[in-house]
Amino acid sequence: MLKIHRRAWGLALGSAVLQILIFPLPGLYWLAWIAVAPLIVAIFGAQVPETLQLQLDSRARLLPATPGQGFVLGYLCGMVWFAGTCYWIFDTMHRYGGLPNPVALLALVLFCMYLGLYHGLFGLLLALAAGSLVAGSTSGGSRTGGSRSGGSRSGGAGIPVASGKSIRRGLVAVPFLWVAVELARTRITGFPWELLGYSETGNFALTRLATLTGVYGLSFEIALVNSVFAAAFLAQRERRKWLLMAALAAALILQAGQLLAPPAVATDRTALLVQPNIPIQTGEAWTRDYFQDTLRDLTVMSLHPLVRANDSESDKERPNYDPIVWPESPAPFYTNDPLFRDALSGLARQSGSWVVAGAIGINPPTHGDGETSQIFNSAALFSPQGQWVARYDKVHLVPFGEYLPFPQVFGFAGGLTKEVGEFQHGTSHAPLDARGRRFGTFICYESIFPDEVRRGPLEGAQVLVNISNDGWYGDSGAWAQHLQQTEMRAIENDRFLLSDTNTGMTASIDPFGRMVAAIPRKVREVLVAPYALITGTTFYTRHGDWFAYLCAIISAGALLVRFVFPDRER
């Protein structure tokens, strides 16, 4: 078996760099249309014969990667991509997890090695889909099948050579395989961070597709254009120009959708989103006085919002905000703490508003015999009369942040869990019901799971509310990556989304994913957030990840046919 050519290694690394650049904070979104193409070309041309004198036409000069080589090239690309996109894990594990620098670096490396397996899986499957089934050729230069019939060729010593037919088959498979692998990353590992389609969140025309297919439809479209760019470099010289022009035209037309801004969506309600900008601190720093001062400050901010110089006089008269929202608990606010409950009840009564506040939910032991309380990452709902009405408990927790999976194996990461608690999983995505107004609430990390967020609107949520604490990410690009994915949830479900964060960016997002109003990061301020209640549901809301599963089924079917009927290749 030939070794992987150095050009293929360079293409795989180049693809990783391009995939890093298309997400915040670099945010060079237009590069998405070519970001995967180098990896595709690398897999089709992993082995380039330098000594074998193959008498082949121009379509058959490339030696495709074996499945193992395809995996290695994809794996390298994936590890570099995750390192360049999720580098913030190192600082989080070191600063808030209490891990020494070398151990935090090791945690990042292991993370990249694990998640990089999915890019590796894509490379393996693409090599399988495109590779020749011919083996055991007699001698260098012998052929199996003619070029006119599109048959596969062998270049000697059983080396498979890519025919025009195998290249076309592989290129057609690219978008289906890519989406199938993204679905696997979502369902198996539970970390669908920055799927390819998120790079086009600001493309207002193209994102209409997401109301049907979710973000996976955008990933499919981007991967499809990338496959055409790859085809231009794999085709005969005389056809290369036309394919390149076609790919470039498609990319320009699709990217132009970012310029087609739809009209503003009418709003008739106003929420008040509180951004407290409380630094992440250990439990020892929260003295009773500090705790009471924080509650008092947030209450004053909620009752007396800052009046900006450019506000009109009518704006200076305090309206009835509906609701007032506090972010994911930036302080040890426990739902069974009388200080916290009394403060929130008083705020609701004084303001005459519904209040949604992040807190640590406590379920006391139901039996004796040493049973401990259950704790949850929660959002509490208070009525204008100051009554405790409902509580949402976070369903999808952050591994190594809110709970420690396999503690016997990952005991070294216990410091991070110690800082935020060992939480229990919630069991319901039901909206918080404010007497007919239904808030589809989800907390922080849950915003990256499209199939879970849609369950709120499916159960009648008229507006989405995301409370978060992005202070864990520091000044890295993670907060912008998180916000970008949160915006896609508004698009998929055709809902206004109120995103309230501890350190920012806090924003009101319309059903097109646009920020209607926002306040900058790292300031203590409140946002007067316009929005509207919407009751209809999109096709995606009703049917979920049907498109991603369809791509997975088509991919599996194509690979099955590929091996069940090998004689057709000959």
N, C-alpha and C positions, 0 to 999 in steps of 0.2 A: 504494500500500500504506500502510495506517495505521501510525503509530508505536506502539511498545510503551507502554502506559499506565503511569503512575507507580505505580499500585497493584500491577501485575505485578512491577515492579522491587522494591518493598517486600516482596512475598510471597516472591520468590526469595531475598532477603537474610535474611528471617525464617526460611525453611527451613534455610539454611546455619547460622544461629546455633543452631537447635534440634538440628541434626545434630552440632554441636560439643558441646553440653551432654550428649548421651546417652552419651558415652565418657569414660573416666577422663581427668583427675582430677575434673572436675565430677560425672560419674557419675550424672546424672539419667535413669536408664534408662527410667523409665516414660514419658518424653517421646517415646520411639521411635515410639509408635503414632500420633503426629500430626506427626512431624518432617518427613516428605516431603509431607504433604498441601498445605501452602502452595505448594510448587513446582508440584504438579499443578494446583491452582486457577489459578496464574499462567499456565500454559501454555494452559489452556482459556479464560482470559479475558485474554489478552495485549492484545487490541485492543478497547477499549470505545468505541463511537461516541458522540460528544458532539454532533455537528452533523447527522449523517445521521438523518433521521426514518424509521426502519425500522418498518413496521407488522407486527411479529412477535409471536408469543405469548411467554410468559415463559420457555419453554425455549430460545428462540432469540435471546436478547438478547446473549449473549456472542459475541464474535468470536474464534475460536481463533487461536493463534499459527501463523504460517507455519513451515515447517521451519527456516528460518534464524533466526526469532525464538525458536523453541523451543530451538535450540542456544545462542543468546546467553544466554537466561535460565538454562538449565541450566549453562552455562559459568561464569557469574557465581557461581551457587550453589556449584559445585564448587571454584572457586579460593578462595573465602572459607572453605569447609569445610576444605580441605587446609591453608590458612594457620593456621586456628584449632586444628587437630588435630596437625599435624606442624611446628609452630613451632620445635620443638627442633632441626630441621635447621640453623637459623641458628647456634646456639651450637656445635654439633658441628663445622660447617665452619669456624667462626672459631677456636675454642679448640684443636681437634685437627687441623684441616686447614691451619692457618696462613694462612687467607685474611683479608685486611683486612675490617673491618666492612662497607663498601659492597659488596665483592665477595661476601661471605657472604650479605648481604641479597639481592643479585642472584641468587645461586644458589637461595635460597628462593623468590623470585618466579618464576624460570624453572621450578622444580619444580612450583609451584602451577599455573602456566599449562599445563604439560604434563599433569599428572594431572587437572586440571579438565576436560580434553577428554572424559573419560568421563561426567561429569555432563552435559556438553554433548551428547554422543551420546544419552543418555537423553532429553533434551528434544527433540532432533531427531526421534528415532524415535517418541516419543509424539505429537508434532505430526503426523507422517505417518500414524500409526495412527488419529488422531481427526479430522484435518482433512477438509474437504469437497473433493471432486474437481470441483465445479462451478466453472466459470470463464467469464468473458466474459459476464456478465449484461448485460441491456439497459439498465436504468435503476434508480435508487434505489427500493427497495421491491419490485422484482419478485421472484418466487419460482420456484424449480424444485422441483416436488414439493410435496405438501401435508403439513401437520404430522401428520395422522392416519396417513399412510403411512410416516412416519419419514424422508422424503426429505430431501436436503440443500437448503440455501437459499443464495441469493446476495443480499447486501444492497445491491448497486449497485456499478458500476464493477468487477465481477468480484471483489468482496470475499467470501470464504467465511464463512458464518455457521454456528456449531455447532448442529446439530439434536439432538433427544433421542437419536436413533440413534447419531450420531457420538460424543456424550458417553459413552454406554454402552459403545460399542466401545472407546474410549480407556481408560476406567476398567478394563475387563476386561483390557486389555493391560498395565496398569501393572506388576503383580508379575512377569509373564513378561519384560518388557523390562528391569526393574531387575536381575533375576538374570542375564539374558544379558549385560548391560553389566558386572556384577561379574565374570563369567567372563572377559570380554574383558580386563578390567584384570589379572586373575590370569595369563592365558596370554600376552597380548601384551606388556604393560609389565613384568610380574613384580613388581608392588607391590600386593598385595591387603591393604593395611593397613586394619584396622578396617572390614571389610565390615559392612553394616547388621545382620546377624544376631548379631554379637558383643555387641551391646548387651544381649542376653538370656542371656548365658552363665550368670548366676546364677539363671535361671528353671528350676528343676529339672524341672518337669513338661514345659515346652515343649521343653527341650533333648533330650528323648527322640526328637524328630523328627530330630535331627542324626545319630543312629545309622543312619538310613535315607538321608538326603539330604545330610549334611554341613551346614556352616554356611549353605549356600545355601537350605536349606529354611526356616530361621528368617528369612532375609532376605525370602523369598517371603511368609511369613505376616505379617511386619510391613508390607511394602509393600501387601499385600492390605487390611489394616485401614486403612491410610492412604488407600487409594483409596475406601473407604466413607466415611471422614470427608470427603474431597474431594467425593464425590457429594452429601453433605448440603448443601454450600454451592453446588452447581451445579444442584440440583433445584428444582422449583417450590416456592413457599413452603408450600403445604399438605402437601407430602411431606417437607419439610426436617426437621421435628421427629422424624418416625419414623425417618428414616435416621440422624439424629444419635444418637438413642437406641440404635439397633441397633449403630452403630459404637462408642459408649461402652460398651455392654454387652459387646461382643466384646473390647474392650481390657481391661476390668476382669477378665473371666473368664480371659483369657490371662495377664494380669499376675499374677493370683492364684496361678499356678503356682509363683511364687517362694516362697510360703508353705508349699507342700507338700514339706517336707524328707523325703527318703527315709531309711530307717534306715542306720546306719553300716555300711560295707562291712568285713567281717572282714579282718584283717591277720595275717600269721604270719611276717613277715620285717622286718628293720630295716637300713636303710642309714644311712651317716654322710655328710652333705653338708657340705662345708667352704666357708664364706663368708669369704674372706681379707680383703676390703675393701681391696684394694691400689689406690691412686690411679693414674689413667692418667698415664704418664710417658713422656718421650722416651727414645730409646735411650741417650743420653749419661748419663742418671741411673742406669742399671743398671751400677754398678761391680761388680767381682767379689765384693767383700765384701758388698755389698747383695744380690746374687744369692744367695750362700751363706746369708746370714742369713734371707732369705725362704724358701728351701727348708727350712731348719732349723725355722723357726717353723711352717710348714704341716705339717711332719712331726710336731712335738710336739703340735699341735692334733689331728691325726688319731689319734695314739697315746694321748693323754690328754685326752679331751673334758672340757669344763668341767662340773662337777657343780653342778646348780642346787639351790637351797635346798628346793624342793618335790619333789625326786626322792625316791623310796623307796630303802631300803637295797639292794634287789635291783638297782635301776637303777644304783647306784654301782659295782657290780661290772661291769667292762667286758665287754660281750657281744662276740660275733664279728659285727661289722658286715659286711653282704654286699649291696652293695659299699661301699667308701669312694670318694667322688667329689670330685674337684677341678674347679673351673669352667673355662670357656673361658679359655685362657691369658691371665692378667692380667700375666704377666711373660714375658720372652724365653726360655721353656722350649723348647729345641730337642731333638727326639727323637734326634739323633745326638750330643748333648752327654753325655759320661760322667758329669758331675756330676748332671745331671737323671736319667739312667737309673739310676745307682747309688742315688740318694736314693729313687726310687720303688720300685725292687726291694727295698731295705732295708725300706721301709715295709710293703710287701706281706708280706715274710717275718716281720717282727716282729709284725704284726697278725694274720697268718694269714687275711687277707681278700683278695678280689679288689679291684683298684684301677682306677678309670677316671679319667684325668687329661687335662685340656686341654693341648695342646702345639702347637708349630709343627713339622709333619711335614716331613722332608727326604728326598727321593729323590736320591741322588748321580747324577752323570752316568753314563750307560751307555756312552757313546762318548767319545772324545777330541775333538780338534780344537776346543777352546775351548767345548765345550758346558757350560752352567751347570746347577746343581742345580735341581730343582723343589721349591717349597715349598707346603705345604698348611696350612689351619687344621684341626687334627686332634684326635681323642680317642684316647689310647693305653690299652690294656688290659694289666694285669699280673696274673699268677696269684699265689696265696698262696705259691708257691715262689720268687717273685721273677722269674719268667720273663716276657719280653716275648711276649705271645700274639697280639695283633691291633691294628689301627689303623683307625679310621674317618676318612676325609677328607671334609670338608664339600663337598657337591655344589653347593648353591645359594649363591653368594657375593654379598656386598653390593656393588652397583655404587658406585663412588666411595669405597668404604671398604676393600674387599679386592681390588678390581681396578679398572682405569680403562678403561671402554668407549670406543672411538674416541679414543685418546689424542691424535691429531692435532687433533681438534675440542675436546676437553675438557682440554687441557693445563694450563689455569689451575687445575684442581682437583688437580693432582699432589701438592700438599703433604699432603693427607689420606691419599693412598695411600702416600706416603713413610713416614708414621707407622706403618702397619699392615702394609705389605708388599704385593707383587704376587703374590697367591696363584694357584694352579692349582685348577681344578675337580676334585673327586672324581668317581668314576664309579659308585659302588655305594651302595645304601641297606641292604645286608645288616647284620643285627644283629651286635653283638659277642657271641661265644659263650663263655660262662664254664662250660664243661663241662656243657652241658645247660640252663643258665640263659642266656637270650638277651635282651640289653639292646638295645632299639631306640633307637639314639643319633642325635640330631640337634643341631646347633649353632646357637644364637642365632637369627639371622634366618630360618633354615629352619622355625621353628615357625609361621610365618604361611602356609605352603603345605600345605593339608590333604591334597592328593592325593599329595604326596611323603612326608609323615610316615606315612601309612597303609601305605606299602610295608614298613615295619619289621614291624608286626604281621602283614602278609600273608605275610612270609617267616619267621614264627614267633616274633617278639619277644613276650615275656611281660610286659615292663614297659618303659615309655618313659623315657628319660633325656635331659633337655635341659640342656646346659651353655652358659652365656651369660656375657657381660660387659656389663652394662647401665651400666657407669660412663661410657660414651661419651655417654649421654643427660643426664648431670648430674642436677639436681633437677627436671627437667621431668616431665610426665605420661607420657613415653614408656615408662618402666619398667612402669607400671601397665597401659598399653595392650598392651605386649608380654606381660605375665603373663596378661592376659585372653584373648589369642589362644592362648597356650600351654594354658590350661585347656580350651579347646574341643577341642584335639587329644586330651586324655584322654577327653572325652565321646564324640567321634565314634568312637573305636576301643575304647571300654569297657576302658580300661587305667588302672592306676595310673601316675602320671607323677612322676618325681623331677626337680625343677627346681633346679639348682644354679647360682647366679650369683655374680659377684665382689663386687658391692656390694649385692645384694639386689633383690627379696625372694626368698630361698631357701625352697622349700616342697615338701612331699609332697602331691600332688593325687590325689584318688580318682576313680573312673570317672564320678562325677556332676559333676566339675569343682570339688569342694569342697577347700579346703585342710585336710588332716588335721593337719598340723603346719607351722609356719612360724617364721622368725626375722625381726626387723625389718631394715630397710635400714641401710646405712652403719655396721655394727658388725662386728668380727672375731669370729666365733663359729662353732660347729658345730651342725648340726641332726641330732638322732636322728629319723630319718624312717621311720615304719612304712609298710609296703606289702605287697602280695601279688602272686604270679604268676598271670596269667590266660592261658588258652590259646585260648578261643573267639574268633571274629571276628564283627564286626557286618556288616550288609548294606552299610554305607558302606565298611568296610574292604575288602570283597570286590569292590565295583563302582565305587568312586570317585565322580567328579563326574557320574554319569549324570543326576541331576536337573537340574543346571545346564545340561548339554548339551540336555536335553529342552526346557527353557525357551527356549534359544537357537533350537532347531529350530522350536518353535511360533511364536516371534516372527518368524522369517524367513518361515515359511509364511503367517502372517497378513498380513504386509506384501506378500508376493508376490501373494496373492489380491486384496489391496486394489488393486493396480495392473494385474493381468492381467485382472480382470473389473470394470472401472470402470463399465460400464453398469448393473450391479446397484445402484450407489449412486443412480441416477436413477429 
